[in-house]
Amino acid sequence: MNREPVLPAGPTTTFRSWCQWLCALLVLAFAAPACAADDEIWTRIRTGLFADRPIAEQADQIIQLSVPVRAEDAATVPIGIRTLLRPDANVFVEKIYLVIDKNPSPLGAVFTFTPESGRADLETRVRIEDYTMVRAIAELSDGRLYMASRFVKASGGCSAPAGKDQEAARARLGRMKLRVDGPVVYGQPNLAQLMISHPNNSGLAMDQLTRLYVPARFVRRIDVTYGGKRVMAAEVDFTISENPNFRFHFVPRADGELKAEVLDSNDVRFESSVAVREGTVPN
């Protein structure tokens, strides 16, 4: 980023080459302060979360992040996080921090996993307010930190008007569906999906009819258990898109109940559960 453009020289230098050189110089002049500001944002976030603990970057052997380079819809950007530690490893991924540097709330979610998760993989959809770095930081059970990051071109996702009618959204608020993808296999990570009907209002979006800002109200806590043992928990905010949707894993070892409990920012609780039996497809 500190590389300087080469000045064209010689009597045959054309006007066009001088213009190209000048444009390159201007790009560097404006980009340097912007990059410095971006680095400062991440430095503040990093210090607030982890102090001076080392974070290993380019850690594809531990954590991978999948996110589009340019989002089709900044209010519903798909995010996939994959971890590569073996399910039977003595050290496992205990937490994943989802950070979106330039969002109004940069720490969008903290996901907690246990050995009952089997695999600390996760898929969801998020809002992105500005061109930004998106980061997934894995914290292992022994305290080590690993990070995967990607730059995403998206803007206006947090302040975009709701995609659904607000009255209809309030009527469906709290309805949930919990399902398992495919026949259940005991002793192996099984893929599950939690869908929550909730507007997840950020408080930053204007109602297009009333021209008033819609009050913030969003899902803020999720607890998923199987047979009474925690599988996955999450502290989230309006960074998660309208009608939050999460895909995760759990390891059943006997017949039991997969249960999700949700708490929103108005302290209203919702829950859903599904009975799980080996070889069946719970619904």
C-alpha positions as CSV (number, residue, x, y, z in Angstrom):
1,M,0.0,0.0,0.0
2,N,3.1,2.3,0.4
3,R,4.3,1.5,-3.1
4,E,4.8,4.8,-5.0
5,P,3.9,5.1,-8.7
6,V,6.9,5.3,-11.1
7,L,7.2,8.7,-12.6
8,P,7.2,8.6,-16.5
9,A,10.4,10.1,-17.8
10,G,12.0,11.0,-21.1
11,P,11.2,13.4,-24.0
12,T,8.7,11.0,-25.5
13,T,6.5,10.9,-22.4
14,T,2.9,11.4,-23.6
15,F,0.2,13.5,-22.0
16,R,-1.8,10.3,-21.4
17,S,1.0,8.7,-19.4
18,W,1.3,11.9,-17.3
19,C,-2.4,11.7,-16.6
20,Q,-2.2,8.1,-15.6
21,W,0.7,8.8,-13.3
22,L,-1.2,11.7,-11.7
23,C,-4.4,9.6,-11.2
24,A,-2.3,6.9,-9.5
25,L,-0.8,9.5,-7.2
26,L,-4.2,10.8,-6.3
27,V,-5.5,7.3,-5.6
28,L,-2.6,6.7,-3.2
29,A,-3.0,10.0,-1.6
30,F,-6.7,9.4,-0.8
31,A,-6.4,5.7,-0.1
32,A,-3.6,5.9,2.5
33,P,-5.7,7.9,5.1
34,A,-8.7,5.7,4.4
35,C,-6.7,2.5,5.0
36,A,-5.2,4.0,8.1
37,A,-8.7,4.8,9.4
38,D,-9.8,1.3,8.6
39,D,-6.8,-0.2,10.5
40,E,-7.6,2.1,13.5
41,I,-11.2,0.8,13.6
42,W,-10.0,-2.8,13.7
43,T,-7.3,-2.0,16.3
44,R,-9.9,-0.5,18.6
45,I,-12.2,-3.5,18.2
46,R,-9.4,-6.0,18.6
47,T,-8.1,-4.4,21.8
48,G,-11.6,-4.2,23.3
49,L,-12.3,-7.8,22.6
50,F,-8.9,-9.5,23.1
51,A,-6.5,-7.0,24.6
52,D,-3.0,-8.0,23.5
53,R,-3.7,-11.7,22.9
54,P,-2.1,-12.9,19.7
55,I,-4.4,-13.8,16.8
56,A,-3.2,-16.1,14.0
57,E,-4.3,-14.8,10.6
58,Q,-4.5,-16.7,7.3
59,A,-5.6,-19.7,9.5
60,D,-7.3,-21.7,6.8
61,Q,-6.3,-24.9,8.6
62,I,-8.6,-23.9,11.6
63,I,-11.3,-21.5,10.3
64,Q,-12.7,-20.5,6.9
65,L,-15.1,-17.7,6.1
66,S,-17.4,-17.7,3.0
67,V,-19.0,-14.4,2.1
68,P,-19.7,-12.8,-1.3
69,V,-17.2,-10.1,-2.5
70,R,-20.1,-7.9,-3.6
71,A,-23.4,-8.5,-2.0
72,E,-26.6,-8.6,-4.0
73,D,-28.6,-7.3,-1.0
74,A,-26.7,-5.5,1.8
75,A,-29.6,-6.4,4.2
76,T,-29.3,-10.1,3.6
77,V,-25.7,-11.1,3.1
78,P,-25.0,-14.8,3.4
79,I,-22.2,-15.8,5.7
80,G,-20.7,-19.3,6.1
81,I,-18.2,-20.2,8.8
82,R,-16.4,-23.5,8.7
83,T,-14.0,-24.9,11.2
84,L,-11.6,-27.7,10.5
85,L,-10.7,-29.2,13.9
86,R,-11.7,-32.9,14.1
87,P,-14.9,-33.4,16.1
88,D,-13.0,-35.8,18.4
89,A,-10.1,-33.5,19.0
90,N,-9.2,-32.8,22.6
91,V,-9.1,-29.1,21.8
92,F,-12.2,-27.7,20.1
93,V,-13.6,-24.4,18.9
94,E,-15.4,-22.9,21.9
95,K,-16.4,-19.5,20.5
96,I,-16.7,-17.7,17.2
97,Y,-16.8,-13.9,17.1
98,L,-18.4,-12.4,14.0
99,V,-17.0,-8.8,13.5
100,I,-18.0,-6.4,10.7
101,D,-15.7,-3.5,11.1
102,K,-17.8,-0.6,9.8
103,N,-21.2,-1.7,11.0
104,P,-22.9,0.5,13.6
105,S,-22.5,-2.5,16.0
106,P,-19.2,-4.1,14.8
107,L,-19.4,-7.1,17.1
108,G,-22.5,-8.7,15.4
109,A,-22.5,-12.0,17.2
110,V,-20.6,-14.3,19.6
111,F,-21.4,-18.0,19.1
112,T,-20.5,-20.6,21.7
113,F,-20.0,-24.3,21.0
114,T,-19.5,-27.4,23.1
115,P,-18.3,-31.0,22.3
116,E,-22.0,-31.7,21.8
117,S,-21.9,-29.5,18.7
118,G,-19.6,-31.9,17.0
119,R,-18.6,-29.3,14.5
120,A,-18.4,-25.5,15.1
121,D,-19.7,-24.6,11.6
122,L,-22.4,-22.0,11.1
123,E,-24.4,-20.3,8.4
124,T,-26.6,-17.2,8.7
125,R,-27.4,-13.9,7.0
126,V,-26.2,-10.5,8.1
127,R,-26.7,-6.8,7.4
128,I,-23.7,-4.7,6.2
129,E,-23.8,-0.9,6.3
130,D,-20.6,0.0,4.4
131,Y,-17.7,-1.5,2.4
132,T,-15.9,-3.3,5.1
133,M,-13.8,-6.1,6.4
134,V,-15.8,-9.1,7.7
135,R,-14.0,-11.2,10.3
136,A,-14.6,-14.6,11.9
137,I,-12.4,-15.2,15.0
138,A,-12.3,-18.7,16.5
139,E,-11.4,-19.0,20.1
140,L,-10.2,-22.6,21.0
141,S,-10.9,-24.2,24.3
142,D,-7.2,-23.7,25.2
143,G,-7.4,-20.0,24.6
144,R,-5.7,-19.7,21.2
145,L,-7.2,-17.4,18.6
146,Y,-7.4,-17.8,14.8
147,M,-9.0,-15.4,12.3
148,A,-10.3,-15.5,8.8
149,S,-11.3,-12.3,7.1
150,R,-12.7,-11.0,3.8
151,F,-13.5,-7.6,2.3
152,V,-17.1,-7.2,1.3
153,K,-18.6,-4.5,-1.0
154,A,-22.0,-3.7,0.4
155,S,-23.7,-0.6,1.8
156,G,-26.9,0.5,3.5
157,G,-27.9,-2.9,5.0
158,C,-28.5,-1.7,8.5
159,S,-30.5,1.4,7.6
160,A,-32.5,-0.2,4.7
161,P,-36.3,-0.3,5.2
162,A,-37.8,-3.6,6.3
163,G,-38.4,-6.0,3.5
164,K,-41.7,-7.1,4.9
165,D,-44.9,-5.4,6.0
166,Q,-44.4,-4.4,9.6
167,E,-47.9,-5.2,10.7
168,A,-47.7,-8.7,9.2
169,A,-44.2,-9.1,10.7
170,R,-45.5,-8.3,14.2
171,A,-48.4,-10.8,13.8
172,R,-45.9,-13.6,13.0
173,L,-43.3,-12.4,15.6
174,G,-41.8,-15.3,17.5
175,R,-42.9,-18.1,15.3
176,M,-40.0,-20.6,15.0
177,K,-39.2,-23.7,13.1
178,L,-36.5,-26.1,14.1
179,R,-35.6,-28.9,11.7
180,V,-32.9,-31.5,11.1
181,D,-31.6,-32.0,7.6
182,G,-31.7,-35.7,6.6
183,P,-32.1,-38.9,8.7
184,V,-30.6,-38.7,12.1
185,V,-27.3,-40.5,12.7
186,Y,-26.2,-41.1,16.3
187,G,-22.7,-40.3,17.3
188,Q,-22.1,-38.0,14.3
189,P,-22.6,-34.3,13.6
190,N,-26.1,-33.7,12.2
191,L,-27.0,-30.5,10.4
192,A,-29.9,-28.6,11.9
193,Q,-31.6,-25.3,11.0
194,L,-33.4,-22.7,13.2
195,M,-35.7,-20.2,11.5
196,I,-37.1,-17.3,13.6
197,S,-39.9,-15.0,12.4
198,H,-38.8,-11.7,13.7
199,P,-38.3,-8.3,12.0
200,N,-35.0,-7.8,13.8
201,N,-35.4,-4.0,13.5
202,S,-32.2,-2.1,13.8
203,G,-33.7,1.2,14.9
204,L,-31.8,2.8,12.0
205,A,-34.5,2.2,9.3
206,M,-37.2,4.7,8.4
207,D,-40.8,3.5,7.8
208,Q,-41.6,4.4,4.2
209,L,-45.2,5.3,5.0
210,T,-45.0,7.2,8.3
211,R,-41.4,8.6,7.7
212,L,-40.6,7.7,11.3
213,Y,-37.8,5.5,12.4
214,V,-39.0,2.0,13.4
215,P,-38.0,1.3,17.0
216,A,-35.2,-1.2,17.5
217,R,-36.3,-4.7,18.4
218,F,-34.2,-7.7,17.6
219,V,-33.2,-11.2,18.7
220,R,-30.4,-11.0,21.2
221,R,-29.9,-14.4,22.8
222,I,-30.3,-18.0,21.4
223,D,-29.8,-21.2,23.3
224,V,-30.0,-24.6,21.6
225,T,-29.8,-27.8,23.7
226,Y,-30.2,-31.5,23.0
227,G,-31.2,-33.8,25.8
228,G,-30.7,-30.9,28.2
229,K,-27.1,-30.4,27.1
230,R,-26.0,-27.2,25.4
231,V,-25.3,-27.5,21.7
232,M,-24.9,-23.9,20.6
233,A,-25.6,-20.5,22.1
234,A,-25.4,-17.1,20.6
235,E,-25.3,-13.4,21.7
236,V,-26.5,-11.5,18.6
237,D,-28.0,-8.1,17.7
238,F,-29.6,-6.3,14.7
239,T,-26.5,-7.3,12.6
240,I,-28.4,-10.5,11.9
241,S,-30.9,-10.0,9.1
242,E,-34.7,-9.9,9.3
243,N,-36.2,-13.3,10.1
244,P,-32.9,-14.8,11.6
245,N,-31.9,-18.1,10.1
246,F,-29.1,-20.3,11.5
247,R,-27.6,-23.6,10.3
248,F,-25.5,-25.5,12.8
249,H,-24.6,-29.1,13.9
250,F,-25.3,-31.2,17.0
251,V,-24.3,-34.8,18.0
252,P,-27.2,-37.0,19.2
253,R,-26.2,-40.1,21.1
254,A,-29.7,-41.3,22.0
255,D,-33.3,-40.4,21.5
256,G,-34.0,-36.9,22.8
257,E,-35.3,-33.4,22.2
258,L,-33.6,-30.7,20.2
259,K,-34.8,-27.4,21.8
260,A,-34.2,-23.8,20.9
261,E,-35.0,-20.9,23.3
262,V,-34.8,-17.3,22.0
263,L,-34.9,-14.0,23.9
264,D,-35.4,-10.7,22.1
265,S,-34.4,-7.1,23.1
266,N,-37.9,-6.6,24.6
267,D,-37.2,-9.5,27.0
268,V,-39.9,-11.6,25.2
269,R,-39.1,-15.4,25.1
270,F,-39.9,-17.8,22.3
271,E,-39.1,-21.5,22.1
272,S,-39.4,-24.5,19.7
273,S,-38.5,-28.1,19.9
274,V,-38.4,-31.3,17.9
275,A,-38.2,-34.9,18.9
276,V,-35.1,-36.7,17.5
277,R,-34.9,-40.5,16.8
278,E,-32.2,-42.3,14.9
279,G,-32.9,-43.0,11.3
280,T,-35.8,-40.6,11.1
281,V,-36.1,-37.1,9.6
282,P,-37.5,-34.9,12.4
283,N,-40.0,-32.2,11.4
